[in-house]
Amino acid sequence: QLQLVESGGGLVQPGGSLRLTCAAFGFNLDNYAIGWFRQAPGKEREGVLCIYSSGESTIYADPVKGRFTITRDNAKNTVYLQMNSLKSDDTGVYYCAADYGWSCPAVPAPYEFDYWGRGTQVTVSS
């Protein structure tokens, strides 16, 4: 069974940090670009960052520049999202998604991605 499983979400105070993990089961992430998306209450799902199979990355959401970093460990079949200096606007459900191929889509349209996790809740609040 092919699946992605996110973990690491939780409640954090503004200015704090979290590291989200996206683990793949049933397939090899080496051949996939991996994107992180988030969805705030009442808003559409938006792309945050994406990492190429080579390890290069692209940022989809300007507000996370300088604060969020995406990395991958192909040996562990896992992708990470390090989030620092968190703000209340970062609150939402965070999803990882896999797109077959070496490159990230130029536009983070959800239909570009083949597999999705169920998400992990991130709440930034004092």
C-alpha positions in Angstrom: 0.0 0.0 0.0 1.4 3.3 -1.1 1.1 6.1 1.5 2.7 9.2 2.9 2.5 9.9 6.7 3.1 13.3 8.2 4.0 13.8 11.8 5.5 16.4 14.1 2.7 18.9 14.3 1.4 20.4 17.5 0.8 23.6 19.5 3.7 26.1 19.6 4.0 29.6 20.8 4.7 32.4 18.3 8.4 32.6 17.6 8.8 28.9 18.3 9.9 26.0 16.0 8.6 22.7 14.8 10.0 20.0 12.5 7.5 18.1 10.4 8.3 14.7 9.0 6.9 13.1 5.9 7.6 9.4 5.7 6.8 7.2 2.6 5.6 3.6 2.8 5.3 1.2 -0.1 7.3 3.3 -2.6 10.7 4.9 -3.0 10.9 8.6 -2.7 14.1 8.8 -4.7 12.0 9.3 -7.9 9.7 11.9 -6.6 9.7 15.6 -5.9 8.0 16.2 -2.6 5.9 19.2 -1.8 4.6 20.6 1.5 1.2 22.3 1.4 -0.9 23.8 4.2 -4.5 24.7 4.6 -5.8 27.3 7.1 -9.4 27.2 8.4 -11.6 28.7 5.7 -8.9 29.0 3.2 -7.7 27.0 0.1 -4.8 24.7 0.3 -1.6 26.4 -0.7 1.8 25.2 -1.7 4.6 26.1 0.8 7.9 24.5 -0.5 9.0 21.7 -2.7 12.2 19.6 -2.9 13.5 18.1 -6.1 14.8 14.5 -6.1 18.3 16.1 -6.3 17.8 17.9 -3.1 17.3 21.4 -4.5 14.3 23.2 -3.3 11.8 25.9 -4.4 9.7 28.1 -2.3 6.0 28.6 -3.3 4.9 30.8 -0.4 6.8 34.0 0.0 5.9 34.5 3.7 8.0 31.5 4.7 11.2 32.7 3.1 14.0 32.7 5.6 11.9 30.7 8.1 11.1 27.3 6.6 13.5 24.8 5.2 12.8 21.6 3.3 15.3 18.7 3.3 15.2 15.0 2.4 16.9 11.9 3.5 16.4 9.3 0.7 18.1 6.6 2.8 15.3 7.0 5.3 12.6 7.6 2.6 11.7 10.8 4.5 11.3 14.5 3.9 11.4 17.1 6.6 10.0 20.6 7.0 11.9 22.7 9.5 9.8 25.7 10.6 11.3 28.5 12.6 10.0 31.8 13.9 6.5 30.6 13.6 3.6 33.0 13.4 -0.1 32.7 14.0 -0.6 32.9 10.2 1.3 29.6 9.9 -1.5 27.8 11.7 -3.2 25.1 9.6 -3.1 21.5 8.5 0.2 20.6 6.8 0.3 18.0 4.1 3.1 16.4 2.1 2.6 15.2 -1.4 4.7 13.3 -3.9 5.0 14.2 -7.6 6.6 11.5 -9.8 9.7 12.9 -11.6 12.8 14.8 -10.7 11.5 18.4 -10.7 8.9 20.4 -8.7 6.0 21.8 -10.6 6.4 25.5 -11.4 3.0 26.1 -10.0 2.0 24.2 -6.8 -1.3 22.9 -8.2 -2.6 20.0 -6.1 -3.5 18.0 -9.2 0.2 17.9 -10.1 1.0 15.6 -7.2 0.2 11.9 -7.2 0.2 10.9 -3.6 -0.9 12.8 -0.5 -0.7 12.3 3.2 -3.6 12.9 5.6 -2.0 16.0 7.2 -0.7 17.1 10.6 -2.1 20.0 12.5 0.1 23.0 13.4 -1.3 25.6 15.7 0.7 28.7 16.6 -0.8 30.5 19.5 0.1 32.0 22.8 
